[in-house]
Amino acid sequence: MQMDDPQRQDPQRQDPQRQGPPSQDPRSQDLQRQDSQPPDRPSQDPQSQDQPRRPPQGHGPLAGFTIGVTAARRADELAALLQRRGGSVVHAPALRIVQLADDAELLTATKELIGQVPDVVVATTAIGFRGWVGAADGWGLGEELLSCLRGVELLARGPKVKGAIRAAGLTEAWSPTSESMAEVLERLLGEGVEGRRIALQLHGEPLPGFVEALRAGGADVVVVPVYRWMPPEDLGPVDRLIDATVARTVDAVTFTSAPAVASLLARAEERGRLPELLDALHHDVLAACVGPVTALPLQARGIDTVQPGRFRLGPLVQLLCAELPGRARTLPVAGHLMEVRGHAVLVDGELRPVPPAGMALLKALTRRPGWVVSRADLLRTLPGAGRDEHAVETAMARLRTALGAPKLIHTVVKRGYRLALDPSADSKYAEEGSEGT
């Protein structure tokens, strides 16, 4: 299984039906230029770190939406990109990186390579390569390792790895344009690997298909485990993200690695909530993956995912900026244009935050625009409301206040409530509304 690096994806496996806007789009280029700037550091919430981080005043394309971030690395950068565009972020790292600088396995592999220099070394991640060189320095083997690497064919899986290699005073022999391990394997097998000694710097997860293909071709493969992915020490944020996804209080969950997906699903299964989580991701909560390798564990469960055309954080955020507003319901109501988002409503373009109880009522009304929804049915949508229908009246009063336009929702005496759908609405809405009036 490949790990959680936005670079580690194979564009040949990309589903063209699910790609985001192409990178040639000028708007995509503008966003990428913006995202190349150093990210703002997300504000520190005095409450627990997994609480939504609210956007500043004003709103962007993600205003009113809440996005879960499962990344262990570069989480602050991803959160900052989402917040710049108005989104609220719930951070729940599904993994943690365990460095192996003191690990006997890494030391043994390093000494083995220094003692018997390989023909090829494949560097897969910048953080892993830097960690390896740093660990060798700590053992007093840094110069010997660099001397060993200067005499081999050094392959870099992507531009960040190339940067790490050059920062160490080395030069890579080749790097794939696709930044995928599949292309690296294709090159090695095409050159012929029989009798060659190949060192592979692992990136937290084994690559059994990669290693087995090389060994089947006659190569002597030495794996270099620089770090491993482990479950987070604090499972509280992960549990709360699972609960929020099941409750549909997040609109999307982002994944930047297949191990992060597997970790989240495994934790949900441990808690007995996996069927509910899969149902939420299948029907209501958008699963946004940085690329097709990351998406594989979800797709194996029958979950549709969206992926950007370029496997980077910037394009992933751009894709969310297109997908989430596109999924929001927009209705002409009482002379206003109302767009219902995750935790807010745009009324004629003005962002109106709505409390959770009010949003639950509003979503129940928008499922059948113009129909009358009874108080009993609305009561069932309120979390923890009990049996007192007065709770519906209280939540409805607060909803109308939050919307700033009380006439958007009509009270139907002794029956319930309905949206005041405009007569000029699309015929399908008008017909639905006529049945409930």
N, C-alpha and C positions, 0 to 999 in steps of 0.2 A: 504493500500500500504506500502510495506516495504521500508525503507530508504536506504540511500546511504552508507552502510558500507560494505567493501569488505568481512567481515566475514558473513554477513547476507544473505547467499544463501543456497539453498537446493540442494545438489548434486543429489538427486533422481529425480529432474526435469531437470537435465542437458541433453541436446541433444547430444548423443554420436557422431552424425555425424559432430558436430561443435566444438568438444573439441580440445584444443591445445595439444601439446606433453605431454604425461603422466608424472606425477611427478617422476616416477621411473627411467626415462631416466637420465643417469649420467650427461648429459649436463644440464638438468633441475636442478639437485641437485647442480651442480657447480654454476649456475646462482642464485639459491636461497641462496647459501652461500655468493656470492658476494653481493646480495641485503640485506643480514642481517646486513651488515656493515652500519654505519651511513652515510646517503646520503650526497653527496656534495651539497652545497647550490647553486642553480642556479645563474648564473651571473645576475646582475641587469642591465637591458637594459636602457640606458638613455632616450630612446624613450618610448612611451606608453607601458604598461605592456602586452598588447595583441599582440604586434608585435612578429614575430617569433624570438626565441632565437637560435642563430646559434651554431652549434657544434664546438668544437675545431679543430685544424688542424688534418689531418688524417681522416679516416672514418671507421665506424662500419657498422653493418647490416642495420641500419636505416638512414645512410647517404643519402642525397638527398630526404628524405621524410619529410613532415610537418604533425604534429599530433596536433589536437585540444584536450585540456584538460578542461573538464567541472567541475572537482572536486572542492568542496569548502574546504574540509579538505584534508590534506596531498598532496596538489597540488604541493608544492615545491619538495616533495619526488618523486612523479611520474615524474615531469619534469626532475629532476636530473637523474633518471634512463633512461629516453628516450634520454637525451643528452649524457650520457655516451656511448650510442650505436650509436651516430652520428646523431640523429634526431633533427629537428628543432621543437620548441614547441610554440603553440599559446595558452595562458591561458585565458579562459573566464569562470570564475566561474558562474554557472547557478543558484546557490543558496547562501544564507548566513545563518549562524546559529544565532538565536536570543536566548540568554540565558534568563531564566525566574527566576533568583535569587530573583528579586523583585516582582514576579508575585503572585497575591493573590491566584490563583488557586493552585500553587505549595505549598504555605504556608498552605493553607487549607487542602490539601491532606496529608501533613507531620504531622500536628497536629492531623488529624483524625486517622492516623496509630499509632501515639504515644499513643493516648487515647484509641484506641481499636486495640491491637496488632494482626496482621494477622497471619495466619498459614503458608503462603508461600509468599515470595517476589521474583519476577523474575527481574533480572538486565540484560538489553539488550545491553548496550554500556558502555565502560569504561569512555568516556568523560561525558556521562549522569550521571553515578553513582557518579563520582567525583564531578560533578557540584551539584548534589543533596546534598551530604554530606557538600560541601563547603557552599551552600546556608543555610543549617540548622545551621552551625557554625555561619554564619552572623546573624542569628535570635536569637542566644543563645540557640538553640535546638540541637546542634551537639551531645552532650553526650547522651541526651535522645533518639535521633534517633539511634545511634550506639547501645545503650542498647536494644532498641526494636529489632533491626536486629540480635542481638546475640541470641535471643531466637526463631528465626523462621527458617523454611526450606528455605535456600537461594540458588536459582538456578542462575547460571551464563551462559549466552548464548554462550560465547567463551573464549579463553585464555586471551585476553586483559581485559575482564571484570573480570575474575578471579584475574588478577594482581591488578586491582583497588580495588577489595573486600579485598584482603589480605593486600594491602597497608593501608587500613583503620582499620586493626587489626581484621578483620572478616575472617570467613572460609566458603567457599561455600559447600553446601551439594552435588551438582551434576552439571555437565556441559555436554552438548551433544557432541558426537564426530563429528557430522556433522556441528556443530556451527549454526544450523538452528532453527528458532522459531517453525517450523513444528514438530521437534523432541521434543521440550519442551512441546508443546501442547499434543503430543501423550503420553508423560510420565504422565502429569497431569491427562488427561482423563483416562489413564490406571489405575492410582492409585485410581481414583474416586474423584470428586470435590464437591459432594453434601454437602452443609452445611459448606464448607471451605471458609475462607476469604483469597483472593489472591490479592496481590498488584503487579501491572505491571508498571515498569518504562518505559515510552514511550521514543521514540528516535527521535522525530520530526514529525512523521506521525502517525495517529491513526492506530490501528490494529483491525479493526472491526470484521474480521473473527475470530481472536484469542479470542477477548473478548466475542463475541457472543457465541462461542462454549463453553467457560467456564460457561457463565451464563445459557446456555441451559442445562448444566450438573448440575445446582443447586448451582454454586459458587457465592459468594458475591465478585465482582471484584471492586477494587479501582485502578484507573489509576493515575500515577504520571507523569505529563508532565514537564520534566526537561528543554527542549529547543524545539524550533520550527524551521522549515525551511521556509525561506521567499525568494521572488525574490531578486536579488542583487540590492543594492542601485544604482550602476552605470550599466546601461544596455548597454553602449557603446561597451564593449568587447564582450558581447553576440551577439549583432547585427552584429558586424564585423565578428564573427565566423560563424554566419548564412550566411552572404554574401559570405564569403570565401568558405564555403561548397557548396553553390549554384554555385559559379564560378569554383569549382573543384580545388582551389588552396591549399586546404588541402587534404591529402591522407587518413586520418583516423580521427575519433573523438572518444575519449574514454569517457566512462561513468562508474561511480562507485556508482550510486544510481538511483533507479527508479524515485524519485522526481526530480533529475537533468534532466533526460530525459523529464519528463512531463513539466518541466519549460521551457526547450529549445523549445519544440514543441509549447507550449502555446505562447511563445514570437514570434515565427515564424508566428503563426496564427494571432496574433495581427497586425503584419506588412504586412499581406497578402502574405507571402512568404512560407507558409507551403507546398503547392503542389510542389514548386520548391525544397525545402529542402528534402522532402520525395523522390523526383525523384533522387536527387544527392545521397542520402544514399542508394537508391535501386540499382542504376546502377554503380556508380563510387567511392564513398567515403565509406571506410570501417567503419562500426559501431562496435566498440570493447567494450564489456561490461564485467564487472568483474565477473558476474554470471547471472544465469537465471532469478532471481527476477528483477534485474536491466534491463534485456532485455525485460521484458513483455510489457511495453508501446510501444516499437518499433515493436515488433512482432505483436502486435494488429493492427499496421498500415501496416502490410505486409512487414516489413523490416527484411531481414536476418541479423543476428548478429554473431560474433564470440566470444567465451568465453573460458577462460583457464580451465584446469581440476581442478586446485585449485584456490579458490576465493581470491586471493591476488594480490597486485600490481606487485610483481616480476614476477609471471607467466603470468600476463596480458602483461607485457612488452616483455617477452619471446615470447608470441604468436604473437605480432606485428612484432618481429624480424623474424619470420618465414613467416607470412602472406604477409607483404608488399613486400619484395623482390620476393616472389613467384608470386605476381600479376604483377610485372614489366615485360615489353616486352623486350626480348633479341633477337637480330637479327645479322646475319653475314653480315657486310656491308663493301665493299671496302677493304677486307682483315683484317678487325677489328671485334671484338666482341663488340656490342653496346647494353647496357642495359639502357632503358629509365625509369627514376624514376620521382618523383614528380616535383622537381625543379633542378635536376641535371642529368647528364648522366655518366655512367661508360663506358669509352672507354678502352678496354683491361684491365679492373680492375682499371683504374685511374679515380678518381672522377673529373668531369668537371662541375662546376656550370653553369647553363644556365639562362639568364634573362627571365622574364615571356613571352615577345613577342616571343622570339626564341623558348621557350618550346611549346607555342601554335602552332607554325609552325611545329615543329618536331613531335608533337603528331598527327597532321593532316596527315603528311607523313607516320607515322608508322601505322595509321589505314588501309592504303592500301600499304603495303611494295612493292616497285618497280614500282608502278603505277605513272603515271604523275598526279600531282595535279595542277590545273590551278592557276594563280595568283589571279583570282577573288575569287576562293574558299578559298585560303589561306588568302586573305584579310578579309574574313568574320570571320575567327578565331581570328584575332587580336583585342584585346579589344580597343575600341575607335579609330580605325584606320581611320574611315571615308571612302572616296571613292577613295583615291589616291593610286594606286597600287605601287607607289614608296615606300610606307611604307613597303611593302613586301620585296623589294630589300634591304632596309636598315636593316630590322630585320633579313633577311637571311644572310647578310654579318656578322652581329654580332653573329649569331648562328654558322656560320662556324668558326669564330675566337674562340668562346667559346669551341667548340668541339676539336679544335686543330688539326683537320684532314679535310681540306676543301673538299677532294674528297669523303667524306661520302655522300654528296648530289650533284647530277648532275643537271645542268641547261639544260632544254630542250627548245631550241630556239623557241620563239613565242608561247610556250605552257605552260610552268611552270617549276616545279621542281619534282624530284623523288629521293628516296633513292637509292644509288648504291648497290643494293642487290647482294651478291655474287652468281655466277652461281652454286656454290656448296650448296646453301641454300636448305632447305626442299622443296620438290616438290610443295607444296601448295603455298609457297612464290614465287617460280620461275614461276609457272603458272600465278599467279596474276601479277607478274612483266612483263611477256611477253605481257600481254594485253595492258599495258600502254606505252610500248616503241615504 
